[in-house]
Amino acid sequence: MAYPYVSEHEVRILSKYFGDPKQRHLDTYVERGGYSALKKGFDSGSAEVIETVKASGLRGRGGAGFPTGLKWSFMPKDTGKPHYLLCNADESEPGTFKDRELMRWDPHQLIEGCLIGAFAIQAQHVYIYCRGEFFETNQVLARAVEDAYAKGYIGKDILGSGNDIDVTVHQGAGAYICGEETGLMNSLEGRRGQPRVKPPFPAAVGAFGMPSTINNVETLSIIPHIIQNGGAWYRQYGTEKSPGTKLFCVSGHVNKPGNYELPLGFPLMKLIDEVCGGVRDGNALKAVIPGGSSVPIITAEEAGRCNLDYEGCVEVGTMLGCASVIVMDEHADIVKQVRRMVDFYAHESCGQCTPCREGSSWTAQILRRIEDGRGTEGDLDTLMEMTQQMVGTTICVLSDSVAAPVQSSIEKFRDEYLALIRRGERVGAA
C-alpha cells in the first residue's frame, strides 16, 4: 500500500518521495536532481532568487500565509552584522503532522531550501529548531546535515561559490509556545520560551540580537522546486491569490486520514468525500476544523461551501491556518472536543500575559463544569464575554486560539451546550 494513502487528485511535489527511505540518502537525492537548484540560485544571485520567490506568489505555510518573497526582502542589506535564517520545525498545533513527514522522508529537500533561503537573505547560519518529541525525525535530519557537510553542500565555499553557510539542528524541549517565532528565538538563545513584544521585529532584532528571518518547514521545502522551475511554473497550481500546492493533514472521522498534497482552492467536501474516502461508517458530517485547533469550527453546511485556500476559508468564517483538517461526524461531542482544545492551550500558556494565563484557565474550568452537567445558561454569556477580552490583548495569539473554537462552537452548536446545561447529560458519544 502506498504511503499511507495516495489520491489521484494529488499534485505530489513536496510529498513525491513520502514512504521511500532511499530519499533520505544524499547520493539518492543528488541522483534525483537534488542540490541543482542551490547551484542555480548561487549562479543567479540573491536578488534574483528573491524575485523568483515573489513571482511564484508563495505564501508562508506556517499558518499566517504572509508572502515569502516579501518577507525575505525585509531583511536589511550590508549591515555588517551576521544574519540568521531560522527554520521553524516545532510543529505542535493539534491536528498538524506534515512538517515531521517532510523531515522524516526528504530531509535534504528541506536543507537545500534552507541554504537557498539563507543565501537570499545573506545569512551565514541556519538554525533548524525541531520539536524535541520528534526523536526519529530529528535523527534523520541530523544525519542528513552531517552527510551534506561531508560532501561540501554545507559549510565553507559551498559548491565553489564562495558562499559560507552553516546549519545547526536544535532540539526544543516540548513547549508549544516555542512554535511562536519570538518564543522560538528566546528558546534558541537558551532563555525561557516566551514571546517577545514587537517591534522590534525579527528582521531588525532577531536571534542573538541580529537580523533574522523565520520560515516554516513546508515553506522552505518548496523553495528548491520554485528556483529550479520558476515562479510561473508554481503558479499553474492553486488560485491567483493562493498559488501552489499545500499539504493537508486530515484527521478525525474519515476513512483515509493522512497527508495529502493538493492545489490550494481544492473543495473541502471533495477532500473529505473523494480523497479521504468519506466520513467513517457512513455517518453524517457534523463539523470541520480546517486549519488546526486554533481556528473557528465550521458546520457541515459551511463545509459544503468552503474552498481550501486563504480566501475561501475566510468566506465561510474560518481560516486555513496550517491546513490541519479535523473532521467530526454526527456522533461527535462538540463540547467535549472544545474543552479538550482549551485544556491544551491552558496547559501550554507561558503565563506571561494575564488575559491568556487567567482566561484560558477559567475558560477550561467553565467548560468542564458545563460538560459535567453543572453549568448554567449564564456560563455561555460569560464564556463569550471572557474570550472576547482575550482576543488581540496579548503578546502572541495563543489567547486568540482559545477564543476561536469556544466562540464558534457556542454560536453554531449552542443547542449542545444548552442540552448539557438543562439535562445534565452529553449530546452524542465521546
C-alpha positions, 0 to 999 in steps of 0.5 A: 500500500502506498504511503499511507494513502495516495489520491489521484487528485494529488499534485505530489511535489513536496510529498513525491518521495513520502514512504521511500527511505532511499530519499533520505540518502544524499547520493539518492537525492543528488541522483534525483536532481537534488542540490541543482537548484542551490547551484542555480540560485548561487549562479543567479544571485540573491536578488534574483532568487528573491524575485523568483520567490515573489513571482511564484506568489508563495505564501508562508505555510506556517499558518499566517500565509504572509508572502515569502518573497516579501518577507525575505526582502525585509531583511536589511542589506550590508549591515555588517552584522551576521544574519540568521535564517531560522527554520521553524520545525516545532510543529505542535498545533493539534491536528498538524503532522506534515512538517515531521513527514517532510523531515522524516522522508526528504530531509535534504529537500528541506536543507537545500531550501534552507541554504537557498533561503539563507543565501537570499537573505545573506545569512551565514547560519541556519538554525533548524529548531525541531520539536524535541518529541520528534526523536526519529525525525530529528535523527534523520535530519541530523544525519542528513546535515552531517552527510551534506557537510561531508560532501561540501553542500554545507559549510565553507565555499559551498559548491565553489561559490564562495558562499559560507553557510552553516546549519545547526539542528536544535532540539526544543524541549516540548513547549508549544509556545516555542512554535511562536517565532519570538518564543522560538528565538528566546528558546534558541538563545537558551532563555525561557520560551516566551514571546517577545513584544514587537517591534522590534521585529525579527528582521531588525532584532532577531536571534542573538540580537541580529537580523533574522528571518523565520520560515516554516518547514513546508515553506522552505521545502518548496523553495528548491522546486520554485528556483529550479522551475520558476515562479510561473511554473508554481503558479499553474497550481492553486488560485491567483491569490493562493498559488501552489500546492499545500499539504493537508493533514486530515484527521478525525472521522474519515476513512483515509486520514493522512497527508495529502498534497493538493492545489490550494482552492481544492473543495473541502467536501471533495477532500473529505468525500473523494480523497479521504474516502468519506466520513467513517461508517457512513455517518453524517458530517457534523463539523470541520476544523480546517486549519488546526485547533486554533481556528473557528469550527465550521458546520457541515453546511459551511463545509459544503461551501468552503474552498481550501485556500486563504480566501475561501476559508475566510468566506465561510468564517474560518481560516486555513491556518496550517491546513490541519483538517479535523473532521467530526461526524454526527456522533461527535461531542462538540463540547467535549472536543472544545474543552479538550482544545482549551485544556491544551492551550491552558496547559501550554500558556507561558503565563506571561500575559494575564488575559491568556494565563487567567482566561484560558484557565477559567475558560477550561474550568467553565467548560468542564463544569458545563460538560459535567452537567453543572453549568448554567445558561449564564456560563455561555454569556460569560464564556463569550464575554471572557474570550472576547477580552482575550482576543488581540490583548496579548503578546502572541495569539495563543489567547486568540486560539482559545477564543476561536473554537469556544466562540464558534462552537457556542454560536453554531452548536449552542443547542449542545451546550444548552442540552448539557446545561438543562439535562445534565447529560452529553449530546452524542458519544465521546 
